[in-house]
Amino acid sequence: MNIFKQLIVSLYSPKDIASFRQQGIGKTILYVFFLTLLSVLPSVYYFSTSMMAGLHAIEDTVQSDIPPFQIEQGELTMEGNAPITINNGDLTIIFDSTGTLNQADVSQSNNTIFFLKNELSYTITGQTQSFPYSMLGDTRITNEDLISMINTLDSILPVMIPITVTVIYLFSAAIKFIEITALALFGLALKNLAGKNIKYNHLFRLSAYSITLPTIFFTIMDSLQTIVPSGFFIHWFVAIIMLMLSIKEIQSEN
């Protein structure tokens, strides 16, 4: 059975998942990498498009909507006493030299770039990062300097994005293997409860396919940019149920 058919039957058939325990470990590892690739596609797409749109939006905003400012000695200063919010399509850019906003505001936002009093923060497709201005040292940044930096970043995006995407994919694959390992360890308890003598390497294979249904479900939700309440618990609950049903199928065969 090829990898695409395995993906489809793993969505609904514990019996087929149970039969995959006999296949080579290499094919299982390949399947995990394939499943990981599918799972990161929405995040990679939104990250890449948001990065490109964000740079252009910041450039337009700095040129036309933001009063003169400067970042010096790790601090943002600008004219005005209130945060300035600019909505540019799906992206929001906020300049706040007053210290009114903080990391709690950043983490609760989406597709927003914050120029805070002491740091640059952004939340893009659910991923939040922060960069203190102190990292610049004694460098002084003004409107013109920021525009020049944006133009430089724009020119190297074709290199930066593939590198970033590769890092995201490899990190996600590592997390997926850890998830499968943990599920297989939990499977040791399930197979003991079922009174079945199943080796750990077989449980690892079963776990690799048992996570297919929750992984594809949350991939679809990510592509729709829909947040699922208690998603972590739902993911593990479904994976455990699929693994338990697969173990049950093995028991019924003996």
Backbone as JSON, one array per atom type, in Angstrom:
{
  "sequence": "MNIFKQLIVSLYSPKDIASFRQQGIGKTILYVFFLTLLSVLPSVYYFSTSMMAGLHAIEDTVQSDIPPFQIEQGELTMEGNAPITINNGDLTIIFDSTGTLNQADVSQSNNTIFFLKNELSYTITGQTQSFPYSMLGDTRITNEDLISMINTLDSILPVMIPITVTVIYLFSAAIKFIEITALALFGLALKNLAGKNIKYNHLFRLSAYSITLPTIFFTIMDSLQTIVPSGFFIHWFVAIIMLMLSIKEIQSEN",
  "N": [[0.85, -1.2, 0.0], [0.62, 2.17, -0.94], [1.95, 5.35, 0.25], [0.03, 7.37, 0.2], [-2.42, 6.02, 0.15], [-2.19, 4.79, 2.61], [-2.36, 7.01, 4.26], [-5.03, 7.81, 3.85], [-6.59, 5.54, 4.69], [-5.8, 5.44, 7.31], [-7.2, 7.39, 8.5], [-9.64, 6.43, 9.23], [-9.69, 3.66, 9.7], [-8.94, 1.47, 12.03], [-8.29, -1.21, 11.77], [-6.72, -1.42, 9.45], [-4.6, 0.18, 10.28], [-3.6, -1.46, 12.29], [-2.54, -3.5, 10.74], [-0.29, -2.31, 9.66], [1.76, -2.55, 11.42], [3.58, -4.47, 10.83], [5.22, -3.59, 8.84], [8.29, -2.25, 7.4], [10.55, -0.24, 9.38], [11.64, 1.95, 8.12], [9.76, 2.77, 6.2], [7.74, 3.61, 7.86], [8.97, 5.79, 9.15], [9.33, 7.45, 6.93], [6.65, 7.96, 6.39], [5.95, 9.48, 8.63], [7.47, 11.81, 8.2], [6.22, 12.66, 5.88], [3.6, 13.11, 6.8], [4.13, 15.15, 8.62], [4.98, 17.14, 6.85], [2.58, 17.74, 5.51], [1.17, 18.77, 7.68], [2.46, 21.16, 8.33], [2.1, 22.81, 6.19], [-0.09, 24.79, 6.06], [0.76, 26.66, 8.06], [3.28, 27.38, 7.11], [2.59, 28.56, 4.68], [0.96, 30.78, 5.47], [2.79, 32.09, 7.09], [4.85, 32.79, 5.28], [3.49, 34.43, 3.38], [2.56, 36.4, 5.1], [4.94, 37.5, 6.06], [6.02, 38.69, 3.74], [3.95, 40.47, 3.02], [3.87, 41.91, 5.36], [6.34, 43.3, 5.52], [6.1, 45.08, 3.36], [3.86, 46.46, 4.17], [4.75, 47.67, 6.54], [6.72, 49.37, 5.49], [5.15, 51.12, 3.87], [3.59, 52.2, 5.89], [5.43, 53.46, 7.64], [6.42, 55.4, 5.93], [4.18, 57.01, 5.37], [2.24, 57.18, 7.47], [3.24, 57.34, 10.06], [4.5, 59.47, 12.58], [7.68, 61.24, 12.93], [10.21, 59.22, 14.44], [12.5, 57.66, 16.73], [14.82, 55.1, 17.58], [16.82, 54.58, 20.18], [19.47, 53.81, 22.38], [18.15, 51.54, 23.3], [15.45, 52.22, 23.43], [12.25, 53.34, 22.29], [11.25, 56.41, 20.97], [8.9, 58.93, 20.14], [6.76, 61.35, 18.53], [3.72, 62.38, 20.13], [1.34, 61.08, 22.51], [-0.07, 58.73, 22.75], [-0.65, 55.26, 21.87], [-0.22, 54.38, 18.43], [-2.23, 53.03, 15.99], [-2.36, 51.19, 13.04], [-4.2, 49.81, 10.52], [-3.61, 47.57, 8.02], [-4.83, 45.99, 5.59], [-4.89, 42.57, 6.27], [-3.09, 42.85, 8.24], [-1.96, 44.36, 11.24], [-0.37, 47.2, 12.55], [1.32, 48.54, 15.24], [2.49, 51.31, 16.97], [3.99, 52.16, 19.93], [5.22, 54.26, 22.12], [4.81, 54.86, 24.7], [4.74, 52.92, 26.63], [2.43, 51.73, 27.34], [1.36, 49.35, 26.27], [2.07, 45.81, 26.51], [3.7, 42.54, 26.74], [1.56, 40.85, 27.2], [-0.52, 41.96, 25.73], [0.54, 41.56, 23.21], [0.61, 38.73, 22.96], [-2.07, 38.16, 22.92], [-2.96, 38.98, 20.51], [-3.26, 38.84, 16.87], [-1.59, 38.41, 13.78], [-0.18, 40.86, 14.01], [2.09, 43.56, 14.37], [4.19, 44.94, 16.75], [5.69, 47.88, 17.71], [7.07, 48.41, 20.45], [7.84, 50.17, 23.54], [10.34, 49.29, 24.45], [11.0, 47.14, 22.87], [10.7, 45.19, 19.83], [7.94, 43.39, 18.79], [6.04, 40.65, 17.49], [3.12, 38.94, 16.35], [2.39, 36.41, 14.32], [0.37, 34.31, 12.51], [-0.2, 32.91, 14.86], [2.31, 32.57, 16.0], [4.59, 33.98, 18.2], [7.11, 36.41, 18.61], [9.86, 38.23, 20.0], [12.07, 41.05, 20.03], [14.41, 42.72, 21.71], [15.23, 46.2, 21.72], [17.67, 46.75, 22.73], [19.42, 44.99, 21.65], [20.45, 46.24, 19.49], [22.53, 47.74, 20.35], [24.49, 50.62, 20.5], [23.44, 51.73, 18.27], [21.55, 54.01, 16.36], [18.25, 54.32, 15.29], [16.11, 55.6, 12.84], [13.15, 56.81, 11.06], [13.94, 56.82, 8.35], [16.13, 55.1, 8.41], [14.87, 52.71, 9.14], [13.26, 52.2, 6.9], [15.25, 51.77, 5.0], [16.39, 49.43, 6.07], [14.22, 47.69, 5.8], [14.0, 47.52, 3.02], [16.37, 46.19, 2.5], [15.91, 43.75, 3.82], [13.76, 42.87, 2.3], [14.99, 42.26, -0.08], [16.44, 40.01, 0.55], [14.6, 38.16, 1.26], [13.84, 35.98, -0.49], [15.81, 34.15, 0.13], [15.79, 33.96, 2.91], [13.2, 33.01, 3.58], [12.94, 30.26, 2.53], [14.94, 29.06, 4.15], [13.96, 29.51, 6.73], [11.53, 28.12, 6.55], [12.47, 25.52, 6.22], [13.7, 25.11, 8.71], [11.44, 25.29, 10.37], [10.03, 23.05, 9.45], [11.79, 20.89, 10.07], [11.95, 21.15, 12.84], [9.26, 20.72, 13.5], [8.99, 18.09, 12.63], [10.69, 16.8, 14.44], [9.28, 17.26, 16.82], [7.01, 15.8, 16.2], [7.98, 13.16, 16.11], [8.7, 12.86, 18.79], [6.18, 13.05, 19.93], [4.99, 10.72, 18.88], [6.63, 8.79, 20.04], [6.01, 9.18, 22.75], [3.29, 8.51, 22.7], [3.47, 5.84, 21.97], [4.71, 4.82, 24.24], [2.66, 5.19, 26.05], [1.01, 3.37, 24.89], [2.05, 0.98, 25.8], [0.87, 0.6, 28.26], [-1.76, 0.37, 27.45], [-1.73, -1.98, 25.91], [-1.1, -3.83, 27.84], [-3.36, -3.69, 29.43], [-5.1, -4.75, 27.62], [-4.2, -7.27, 27.55], [-2.39, -8.17, 25.69], [0.45, -9.27, 23.91], [2.52, -7.19, 22.64], [5.21, -5.88, 20.89], [7.41, -3.05, 21.56], [8.42, -1.75, 19.29], [6.46, -2.34, 17.42], [4.32, -1.01, 18.56], [5.22, 1.59, 18.24], [5.05, 1.9, 15.46], [2.27, 1.6, 15.16], [1.43, 3.87, 16.58], [2.44, 5.91, 15.01], [0.71, 5.92, 12.85], [-1.69, 6.21, 14.12], [-1.88, 8.84, 14.9], [-2.7, 10.15, 12.7], [-5.41, 10.98, 12.1], [-6.08, 13.08, 14.1], [-4.01, 14.84, 13.41], [-4.46, 15.57, 10.7], [-6.98, 16.7, 10.97], [-6.46, 18.99, 12.59], [-4.72, 20.25, 10.88], [-6.42, 21.02, 8.81], [-8.02, 22.8, 10.28], [-6.08, 24.72, 10.88], [-5.55, 25.66, 8.31], [-7.88, 26.96, 7.82], [-7.63, 28.89, 9.6], [-8.74, 28.62, 12.15], [-9.33, 28.44, 15.55], [-9.28, 25.78, 17.77], [-10.94, 25.06, 20.67], [-9.38, 23.77, 23.59], [-7.61, 22.24, 22.11], [-5.21, 20.75, 22.39], [-5.83, 18.67, 24.2], [-7.9, 17.42, 22.82], [-6.55, 16.51, 20.56], [-4.77, 14.58, 21.67], [-6.6, 12.85, 22.88], [-8.05, 11.78, 20.7], [-5.96, 10.53, 19.3], [-5.13, 8.59, 21.16], [-7.46, 7.06, 21.36], [-7.62, 6.03, 18.74], [-5.27, 4.51, 18.72], [-5.85, 2.66, 20.73], [-8.05, 1.32, 19.61], [-6.77, 0.18, 17.44], [-5.01, -1.58, 18.67], [-6.89, -3.26, 19.77], [-7.89, -4.45, 17.45], [-5.74, -6.03, 16.71], [-5.74, -7.81, 18.81], [-8.1, -9.15, 18.33], [-7.39, -10.65, 16.22], [-5.96, -12.74, 17.11]],
  "CA": [[0.0, 0.0, 0.0], [1.47, 3.36, -0.98], [1.86, 6.26, 1.39], [-1.21, 8.13, 0.1], [-3.5, 5.14, 0.59], [-2.02, 4.63, 4.04], [-2.89, 8.24, 4.88], [-6.49, 7.81, 3.78], [-7.19, 4.51, 5.53], [-5.46, 5.72, 8.71], [-8.17, 8.36, 9.01], [-10.89, 5.81, 9.68], [-9.64, 2.21, 9.8], [-7.98, 0.87, 12.97], [-7.86, -2.53, 11.29], [-5.59, -1.2, 8.54], [-3.49, 0.66, 11.09], [-3.04, -2.63, 12.95], [-1.76, -4.28, 9.77], [0.93, -1.6, 9.32], [2.78, -2.81, 12.42], [4.54, -5.44, 10.3], [6.03, -3.01, 7.77], [9.63, -1.81, 7.79], [10.59, 1.02, 10.12], [11.96, 3.01, 7.18], [8.52, 3.25, 5.59], [7.03, 4.35, 8.92], [9.65, 7.08, 9.31], [8.97, 8.24, 5.75], [5.26, 8.39, 6.57], [5.93, 10.56, 9.62], [7.96, 13.01, 7.54], [5.17, 13.07, 4.95], [2.51, 13.66, 7.6], [4.61, 16.43, 9.14], [4.96, 18.09, 5.74], [1.19, 18.17, 5.34], [0.7, 19.53, 8.86], [3.07, 22.5, 8.41], [1.82, 23.6, 4.99], [-0.83, 26.03, 6.33], [1.59, 27.6, 8.81], [4.33, 27.87, 6.21], [1.95, 29.47, 3.71], [0.57, 32.04, 6.12], [4.01, 32.75, 7.55], [5.55, 33.38, 4.14], [2.72, 35.54, 2.82], [2.5, 37.46, 6.1], [6.24, 38.15, 6.09], [6.15, 39.56, 2.58], [2.97, 41.55, 3.14], [4.22, 42.72, 6.51], [7.43, 44.23, 5.19], [5.57, 46.14, 2.5], [2.92, 47.27, 4.97], [5.54, 48.51, 7.44], [7.35, 50.42, 4.69], [4.13, 52.11, 3.52], [3.14, 52.86, 7.12], [6.49, 54.35, 8.12], [6.54, 56.52, 5.01], [3.02, 57.89, 5.24], [1.31, 57.26, 8.59], [3.89, 57.43, 11.36], [5.31, 60.68, 12.8], [9.11, 60.93, 13.13], [10.55, 58.5, 15.65], [13.86, 57.13, 16.77], [15.14, 54.05, 18.55], [18.17, 54.87, 20.64], [19.76, 53.3, 23.72], [17.17, 50.51, 23.67], [14.13, 52.79, 23.72], [11.54, 54.02, 21.21], [10.66, 57.71, 21.27], [8.22, 59.51, 18.99], [5.79, 62.39, 18.86], [2.41, 61.86, 20.5], [1.27, 60.47, 23.83], [-0.91, 57.54, 22.73], [-0.28, 54.29, 20.83], [-0.74, 54.61, 17.09], [-2.63, 51.76, 15.38], [-2.64, 51.27, 11.61], [-4.68, 48.56, 9.93], [-3.21, 47.47, 6.62], [-5.34, 44.69, 5.15], [-4.98, 41.6, 7.36], [-2.0, 43.11, 9.18], [-2.07, 45.54, 12.1], [0.91, 47.7, 13.02], [1.1, 49.41, 16.4], [3.64, 52.01, 17.54], [3.66, 52.62, 21.29], [6.4, 54.72, 22.84], [4.38, 55.26, 26.04], [4.84, 51.81, 27.56], [1.08, 51.3, 27.71], [1.17, 47.96, 25.86], [3.1, 44.88, 26.97], [3.7, 41.22, 26.1], [0.22, 40.25, 27.3], [-1.26, 42.47, 24.57], [1.12, 40.91, 22.03], [0.22, 37.32, 22.91], [-3.51, 38.06, 22.68], [-3.26, 39.52, 19.18], [-2.95, 37.96, 15.74], [-1.15, 39.17, 12.61], [0.07, 42.22, 14.48], [3.47, 43.92, 14.65], [4.23, 45.95, 17.8], [6.89, 48.62, 18.04], [6.84, 48.8, 21.83], [8.79, 51.14, 24.07], [11.68, 48.72, 24.61], [11.23, 45.97, 22.03], [9.85, 44.9, 18.68], [7.28, 42.1, 18.95], [5.02, 40.38, 16.49], [2.39, 37.67, 16.38], [2.0, 36.05, 12.96], [-0.19, 32.95, 12.45], [-0.12, 32.27, 16.16], [3.69, 32.51, 16.48], [4.98, 35.26, 18.79], [8.55, 36.62, 18.79], [10.21, 39.56, 20.5], [13.47, 41.43, 19.86], [14.69, 43.96, 22.45], [16.02, 47.2, 21.01], [19.02, 46.75, 23.29], [20.27, 44.17, 20.77], [21.06, 47.14, 18.51], [23.67, 48.42, 20.95], [24.44, 52.09, 20.46], [22.93, 52.14, 16.96], [20.36, 54.87, 16.38], [17.37, 54.0, 14.17], [15.06, 56.57, 12.56], [12.24, 56.41, 9.98], [14.7, 56.55, 7.12], [16.94, 53.89, 8.63], [13.97, 51.55, 9.13], [12.89, 51.96, 5.51], [16.43, 51.17, 4.36], [16.5, 48.05, 6.55], [13.13, 46.92, 5.2], [14.38, 47.26, 1.62], [17.41, 45.16, 2.53], [15.25, 42.49, 4.16], [12.93, 42.47, 1.17], [15.86, 41.7, -1.12], [16.97, 38.7, 0.95], [13.49, 37.26, 1.61], [13.87, 34.71, -1.24], [16.74, 33.23, 0.79], [15.38, 33.79, 4.3], [11.97, 32.22, 3.74], [13.21, 28.81, 2.45], [15.7, 28.61, 5.32], [13.03, 29.5, 7.86], [10.57, 27.04, 6.33], [13.19, 24.27, 6.49], [13.85, 25.01, 10.17], [10.1, 24.99, 10.91], [9.69, 21.67, 9.1], [12.61, 19.96, 10.84], [11.52, 21.25, 14.24], [7.95, 20.07, 13.59], [9.22, 16.65, 12.5], [11.24, 16.33, 15.71], [8.16, 17.24, 17.77], [6.11, 14.7, 15.82], [8.59, 11.9, 16.55], [8.57, 12.83, 20.25], [4.77, 12.75, 20.17], [4.77, 9.31, 18.58], [7.32, 8.01, 21.07], [5.21, 9.27, 23.98], [2.07, 7.74, 22.5], [3.84, 4.42, 21.99], [4.92, 4.47, 25.65], [1.32, 5.05, 26.62], [0.47, 2.14, 24.33], [2.48, -0.15, 26.62], [-0.17, 0.4, 29.28], [-2.98, -0.08, 26.76], [-1.61, -3.39, 25.48], [-1.16, -4.64, 29.05], [-4.77, -3.76, 29.8], [-5.76, -5.63, 26.66], [-3.65, -8.61, 27.69], [-1.79, -8.52, 24.4], [1.91, -9.19, 23.87], [2.93, -6.41, 21.47], [6.52, -5.27, 21.09], [7.4, -1.59, 21.51], [8.61, -1.26, 17.91], [5.16, -2.43, 16.76], [3.52, 0.09, 19.1], [5.7, 2.82, 17.62], [4.44, 1.95, 14.13], [0.83, 1.85, 15.35], [1.27, 5.25, 17.03], [2.72, 6.8, 13.88], [-0.49, 6.0, 12.02], [-2.84, 6.58, 14.95], [-1.96, 10.3, 15.02], [-3.09, 10.72, 11.4], [-6.71, 11.65, 12.15], [-6.0, 14.4, 14.73], [-3.08, 15.71, 12.69], [-5.13, 16.1, 9.51], [-8.06, 17.58, 11.44], [-5.92, 20.29, 13.0], [-4.16, 20.89, 9.68], [-7.56, 21.68, 8.16], [-8.38, 23.95, 11.12], [-5.05, 25.74, 10.68], [-5.72, 26.25, 6.98], [-9.05, 27.85, 7.93], [-7.28, 29.82, 10.68], [-9.76, 28.42, 13.18], [-8.79, 27.95, 16.81], [-10.12, 24.74, 18.38], [-10.8, 25.08, 22.13], [-8.81, 22.55, 24.2], [-7.08, 21.46, 20.99], [-4.18, 19.81, 22.84], [-6.47, 17.5, 24.79], [-8.64, 16.73, 21.75], [-5.55, 15.83, 19.73], [-4.29, 13.38, 22.35], [-7.72, 11.95, 23.1], [-8.33, 11.07, 19.45], [-4.83, 9.66, 19.0], [-5.18, 7.45, 22.09], [-8.59, 6.21, 20.97], [-7.23, 5.31, 17.52], [-4.28, 3.51, 19.09], [-6.55, 1.63, 21.5], [-8.85, 0.52, 18.66], [-5.83, -0.6, 16.63], [-4.55, -2.69, 19.51], [-8.04, -4.17, 19.87], [-7.95, -5.21, 16.2], [-4.69, -7.05, 16.79], [-6.2, -8.82, 19.78], [-9.17, -9.95, 17.73], [-6.83, -11.53, 15.19], [-5.24, -13.85, 17.73]],
  "C": [[0.88, 1.24, 0.0], [1.11, 4.34, 0.13], [0.56, 7.07, 1.38], [-2.41, 7.29, 0.55], [-3.42, 4.9, 2.09], [-2.59, 5.83, 4.8], [-4.41, 8.19, 4.94], [-7.1, 6.78, 4.72], [-6.9, 4.74, 7.02], [-6.41, 6.74, 9.33], [-9.38, 7.68, 9.64], [-10.79, 4.31, 10.01], [-8.57, 1.71, 10.77], [-7.46, -0.49, 12.51], [-6.68, -2.4, 10.34], [-4.37, -0.71, 9.3], [-2.8, -0.53, 11.77], [-2.16, -3.45, 12.0], [-0.42, -3.62, 9.44], [2.06, -1.88, 10.31], [3.87, -3.73, 11.89], [5.46, -4.83, 9.25], [7.37, -2.54, 8.31], [9.59, -0.46, 8.49], [10.9, 2.19, 9.2], [10.71, 3.61, 6.55], [7.71, 4.04, 6.61], [7.64, 5.73, 9.12], [9.33, 8.0, 8.14], [7.55, 8.79, 5.86], [5.17, 9.56, 7.56], [6.41, 11.87, 9.01], [6.91, 13.56, 6.56], [4.02, 13.73, 5.7], [2.9, 15.02, 8.19], [4.58, 17.49, 8.06], [3.55, 18.62, 5.51], [0.75, 19.09, 6.47], [1.27, 20.94, 8.91], [2.73, 23.37, 7.22], [1.0, 24.86, 5.28], [0.01, 27.07, 7.05], [2.67, 28.21, 7.93], [3.75, 28.87, 5.21], [1.63, 30.82, 4.34], [1.78, 32.81, 6.63], [4.7, 33.47, 6.4], [4.81, 34.59, 3.58], [2.65, 36.71, 3.8], [3.82, 38.21, 6.19], [6.39, 39.12, 4.94], [5.2, 40.75, 2.66], [3.33, 42.48, 4.28], [5.31, 43.72, 6.24], [6.92, 45.39, 4.35], [4.64, 47.05, 3.27], [3.68, 48.19, 5.91], [6.18, 49.67, 6.68], [6.35, 51.51, 4.34], [3.71, 52.9, 4.75], [4.17, 53.87, 7.62], [6.61, 55.59, 7.24], [5.39, 57.51, 5.1], [2.2, 58.11, 6.5], [1.94, 57.5, 9.95], [4.69, 58.73, 11.48], [6.77, 60.29, 13.02], [9.36, 60.24, 14.46], [12.01, 58.12, 15.6], [13.96, 56.06, 17.84], [16.59, 54.24, 18.93], [18.33, 54.42, 22.09], [18.64, 52.38, 24.22], [15.77, 51.02, 23.94], [13.56, 53.52, 22.5], [10.97, 55.34, 21.71], [10.05, 58.27, 20.0], [7.25, 60.58, 19.47], [4.45, 61.75, 19.21], [2.45, 61.12, 21.83], [0.45, 59.19, 23.88], [-0.4, 56.56, 21.67], [-0.95, 54.61, 19.5], [-1.0, 53.25, 16.44], [-2.98, 51.98, 13.92], [-3.05, 49.9, 11.12], [-4.37, 48.57, 8.44], [-3.61, 46.09, 6.12], [-5.51, 43.77, 6.35], [-3.93, 41.84, 8.44], [-2.25, 44.4, 9.94], [-0.69, 45.92, 12.61], [0.66, 48.72, 14.12], [2.44, 49.99, 16.86], [3.23, 52.54, 18.9], [4.95, 52.98, 22.03], [6.08, 55.07, 24.29], [4.55, 54.16, 27.08], [3.5, 51.29, 28.02], [0.87, 49.82, 27.42], [2.33, 47.1, 26.35], [2.94, 43.53, 26.28], [2.34, 40.53, 26.19], [-0.64, 40.7, 26.12], [-0.77, 41.81, 23.28], [0.59, 39.49, 21.88], [-1.26, 37.14, 22.61], [-3.92, 38.55, 21.3], [-2.98, 38.48, 18.11], [-2.64, 38.82, 14.52], [-0.95, 40.65, 12.95], [1.56, 42.4, 14.77], [3.46, 45.09, 15.63], [5.63, 46.58, 17.87], [6.67, 49.19, 19.44], [7.95, 49.74, 22.31], [10.2, 50.59, 24.1], [11.97, 47.53, 23.71], [10.28, 45.93, 20.83], [9.27, 43.51, 18.88], [6.28, 41.91, 17.82], [4.36, 39.03, 16.78], [1.85, 37.41, 14.99], [1.59, 34.59, 12.96], [0.03, 32.2, 13.76], [1.27, 32.17, 16.75], [4.12, 33.89, 16.96], [6.49, 35.29, 19.01], [8.78, 38.05, 19.26], [11.71, 39.79, 20.33], [13.71, 42.74, 20.59], [15.53, 44.91, 21.61], [17.46, 47.23, 21.52], [19.99, 45.91, 22.46], [20.98, 45.04, 19.72], [22.29, 47.84, 19.05], [23.47, 49.93, 20.96], [23.9, 52.62, 19.14], [21.64, 52.95, 17.11], [19.55, 54.61, 15.11], [16.29, 55.07, 14.05], [14.14, 56.03, 11.46], [13.01, 55.98, 8.75], [15.54, 55.29, 7.24], [16.08, 52.63, 8.56], [13.56, 51.21, 7.71], [14.04, 51.29, 4.75], [16.6, 49.71, 4.78], [15.43, 47.16, 5.94], [13.46, 46.57, 3.76], [15.44, 46.17, 1.54], [16.81, 43.78, 2.82], [14.42, 41.96, 3.0], [13.77, 41.79, 0.09], [16.39, 40.31, -0.77], [15.86, 37.72, 1.37], [13.51, 35.95, 0.83], [14.83, 33.69, -0.65], [16.27, 32.93, 2.21], [14.2, 32.86, 4.46], [12.22, 30.72, 3.58], [13.99, 28.27, 3.64], [14.79, 28.49, 6.53], [12.04, 28.35, 7.76], [11.23, 25.68, 6.63], [13.35, 24.04, 7.99], [12.52, 24.64, 10.81], [9.74, 23.53, 10.66], [10.48, 20.66, 9.93], [12.23, 19.97, 12.32], [10.19, 20.53, 14.44], [8.08, 18.56, 13.49], [9.77, 16.07, 13.8], [10.14, 16.24, 16.77], [7.23, 16.07, 17.49], [6.68, 13.34, 16.26], [8.53, 11.77, 18.08], [7.14, 12.47, 20.64], [4.47, 11.27, 19.96], [5.41, 8.43, 19.63], [6.52, 8.0, 22.37], [3.93, 8.45, 23.87], [2.35, 6.24, 22.54], [4.1, 3.94, 23.43], [3.59, 4.3, 26.37], [0.67, 3.77, 26.13], [0.9, 0.9, 25.09], [1.44, -0.47, 27.69], [-1.44, -0.14, 28.64], [-2.89, -1.56, 26.38], [-1.6, -4.31, 26.68], [-2.61, -4.79, 29.53], [-5.54, -4.72, 28.89], [-5.26, -7.07, 26.76], [-2.98, -9.11, 26.43], [-0.28, -8.32, 24.45], [2.35, -8.5, 22.57], [4.25, -5.74, 21.78], [6.44, -3.75, 20.93], [7.57, -1.07, 20.08], [7.32, -1.36, 17.1], [4.24, -1.31, 17.26], [3.94, 1.43, 18.5], [5.09, 2.98, 16.23], [2.94, 2.26, 14.24], [0.59, 3.31, 15.73], [1.49, 6.23, 15.89], [1.5, 6.98, 12.99], [-1.72, 6.43, 12.82], [-2.99, 8.1, 15.08], [-2.44, 10.95, 13.73], [-4.37, 11.54, 11.49], [-6.63, 13.0, 12.87], [-5.07, 15.36, 14.0], [-3.75, 16.35, 11.48], [-6.26, 17.04, 9.92], [-7.53, 18.95, 11.8], [-5.19, 20.99, 11.87], [-5.25, 21.64, 8.93], [-7.98, 22.91, 8.96], [-7.36, 25.07, 10.98], [-5.19, 26.43, 9.34], [-6.9, 27.21, 6.95], [-8.81, 28.93, 8.97], [-8.35, 29.83, 11.77], [-9.12, 27.81, 14.42], [-9.77, 26.95, 17.43], [-9.9, 24.78, 19.9], [-10.3, 23.73, 22.65], [-8.24, 21.64, 23.12], [-6.06, 20.42, 21.41], [-4.81, 18.52, 23.36], [-7.27, 16.71, 23.75], [-7.69, 15.91, 20.9], [-5.12, 14.51, 20.39], [-5.4, 12.38, 22.59], [-8.0, 11.12, 21.85], [-7.21, 10.09, 19.12], [-4.84, 8.42, 19.89], [-6.31, 6.5, 21.73], [-8.25, 5.39, 19.73], [-6.22, 4.22, 17.83], [-4.95, 2.35, 19.83], [-7.37, 0.72, 20.57], [-7.95, -0.35, 17.78], [-5.32, -1.8, 17.4], [-5.66, -3.73, 19.66], [-8.15, -5.03, 18.63], [-6.9, -6.31, 16.2], [-5.12, -8.17, 17.73], [-7.26, -9.73, 19.15], [-8.64, -10.91, 16.69], [-6.18, -12.75, 15.79], [-6.14, -14.73, 18.58]]
}
